[in-house]
Each structure stands twice: as structure tokens, then as C-alpha cells.
Amino acid sequence: MLAVDEVISQRLASDVPLVGQVSQYIIAAGGKRLRPVLLLLMCGALGYKGQNRLTMAAVVEFIHTATLLHDDVVDASTLRRGRPTANESFGNPASVLVGDFLYSRAFQMMVETNNMRVLATLAEATNVIAEGEVMQLMNMHNASLSPEAYLHVIESKTAKLFEASSRLAAILNDADAGTEQACATYGAALGTAFQLIDDVLDYAGDVATMGKNLGDDLREGKTTLPLIFAMQRANADDAALIRDAIEAGDVTQLDAISRIVKASGALDASMDFAKAQAERAVRALQPIPDGAYKAALLELPMLSLTRKN
């Protein structure tokens, strides 16, 4: 990861000062770097030690960071990773345009691998992520969203880059089709579990630990799985309160809604969905060679279920 950070630092260089300033601001904020970690661990498990693993780890972090810059503008978010968002600090135009820079820099770096499978995988991933973002936008303030429709959004918006990160390790190692599919399945399941825990934490976490405002999903009119389950399980009055809040993007009743979500068992039901995805990820690793890297990959889905931020 230190080597990846070095690649990131080198490739953020630009003759335009504001580009580097905004890029460094959000990259330096840290974060879990889970997608690069996933790629490096899977490369280790498959025995690939080439320089391209570091380049691709930086690429997936650039793509992820670009989506964060754009997301925060779309969602009018003010807090991420415990400090003001880039759009809050530099304005929306700079955030959008630097996000574009990170996307284009990532594609420059992909070309350097001279591997069409790498290009195809990441081109598809970025396209699916964009579609997921649009689907989420279309679903804003839709309190009638089904669990299946919501899962389709997060599989596109969040899990797809996890899937691509894991699949890239197999491609770099020229792995057989079965191994590549196992890697992709693991990444997709891990990413889905990760997002579902994010949804749970929006009602069960705390601002200091999470580094973002609680209730942001509700304020933005997002119908997440805990809210869907709460509306299904709560009495008519409580379900109507949640429905009205989603449709209006109203957080004035956030405390009451959080109590309803917890009392209805919606958080436990959402956790069960996340656990099922974590178990799916673990099963997918069966064809991967045993060793320290596989042991870490086996642990990662279970760690994602107990995280607090």
C-alpha cells in the first residue's frame, strides 16, 4: 500500500495547480482504500507480483475517488471522512472537473498496461457505475422501491468496482476462466455486503466514528434497505411517517424514524442480507490457492460486517 500511495502521488501531478490541490485534498483524507487492498490481496493469492498490480490499485482508487467527488456534488453532501467534502471546500465546479481529471488519468494509466482485457473490464465497470448512479437518481424520493430494485442499484453503483478490482487480479495473472469468475464473484459479494453495512450504519452509527452525517440517505430521499424493511414491518402510522420523510427528504423526524427502524427489526433483517453476501464471498474463494493472502481474503467479508465506519 505504501508503494501504491507513491504511484498515486506521482500520477496526481498536473500543471494546473487546482487539479492537484483538490485531488490531494480528497486522496489525503485517507479512507479504507478497500478496493486497492482487495486487488493487492487477490494478486498475492494468485502469485502475481508485477508492477501492474500497483498501477491498477492506484487506478481503482482514482476511479473510486472520482465517483466520490461527483456523488458529493449530486447529493449536496457537506461531510466525508470526518471533514468538509471537496465541494464544500472548493465548490461544485472544481469538484466535478477534478473528478473528470481523475477518470481520464485512470484511463491513461490503464492504456500503459497494454492489456485489452484490463481496458474492457474497467470501461465496463465505469459505465455500469454511471448507470447505477442514474438509477439511484431516478429512485430518489420513491418510497415504494422494492428490496430487489434497491439491491440492483447497489450492485451497479458500489459492488461493480469491487468486482472489477478482484477480477483485474485474475486478468493480470492470466488466470483461467473459472478462477477469474471466482475472483469476480468474491468482489461483487464483498462490495454488496459493504454497502448494506453502510446502510445500517446510517441509522445505527455515530457521526464521530463514521466521519459523515447520520441521516444523509434520508435527507437525500434515498430509500435504503433498512427503510424498506421498516415500512414493511412497522404499523401503518409509523410506515406512513417513514414514507412521508422519504418523499419529502425530511430529517426533522430522524430520531423517531431511527427508533422505528431499530424497533421493527429492519436493521437485523438488513444485516442478514449482508451476512448472506459475506458468506457468498467466502464460498467463492474455494478455487483460490491456500496461504496467507487467501486467509486475509476469507477474513475480509466478516470484518466488513462488524465495522463501525
C-alpha positions, 0 to 999 in steps of 0.5 A: 500500500505504501508503494501504491500511495507513491504511484498515486502521488506521482500520477496526481501531478498536473500543471494546473495547480487546482487539479492537484490541490483538490485531488490531494485534498480528497486522496489525503483524507485517507479512507479504507482504500478497500478496493486497492487492498482487495486487488493487492490481496487477490494478486498475492493469492494468485502469485502475481507480483508485477508492477501492474498490480500497483498501477491498477490499485492506484487506478481503482482508487482514482476511479473510486475517488472520482465517483466520490467527488461527483456523488458529493456534488449530486447529493449536496453532501457537506461531510466525508471522512470526518471533514468538509467534502471537496465541494464544500471546500472548493465548490461544485465546479472544481469538484466535478472537473477534478473528478473528470481529471481523475477518470481520464488519468485512470484511463491513461494509466490503464492504456500503459498496461497494454492489456485489452482485457484490463481496458474492457473490464474497467470501461465496463465497470465505469459505465455500469457505475454511471448507470447505477448512479442514474438509477439511484437518481431516478429512485430518489424520493420513491418510497415504494422501491422494492428490496430487489430494485434497491439491491440492483442499484447497489450492485451497479453503483458500489459492488461493480468496482469491487468486482472489477478490482478482484477480477483485474487480479485474475486478468493480470495473472492470466488466470483461467476462466473459472478462477477469474469468475471466482475472483469476480464473484468474491468482489461483487459479494464483498462490495454488496455486503459493504454497502448494506453495512453502510446502510445500517450504519446510517441509522445505527452509527455515530457521526464521530466514528463514521466521519459523515452525517447520520441521516444523509440517505434520508435527507437525500430521499434515498430509500435504503434497505433498512427503510424498506424493511421498516415500512414493511414491518412497522404499523401503518402510522409509523410506515406512513411517517417513514414514507412521508420523510422519504418523499419529502427528504425530511430529517426533522423526524430522524430520531423517531424514524431511527427508533422505528427502524431499530424497533421493527427489526429492519436493521437485523433483517438488513444485516442478514442480507449482508451476512448472506453476501459475506458468506457468498464471498467466502464460498467463492474463494474455494478455487483460490490457492491456500496461504496467507493472502487467501486467509486475509481474503476469507477474513475480509467479508466478516470484518466488513460486517462488524465495522463501525465506519 
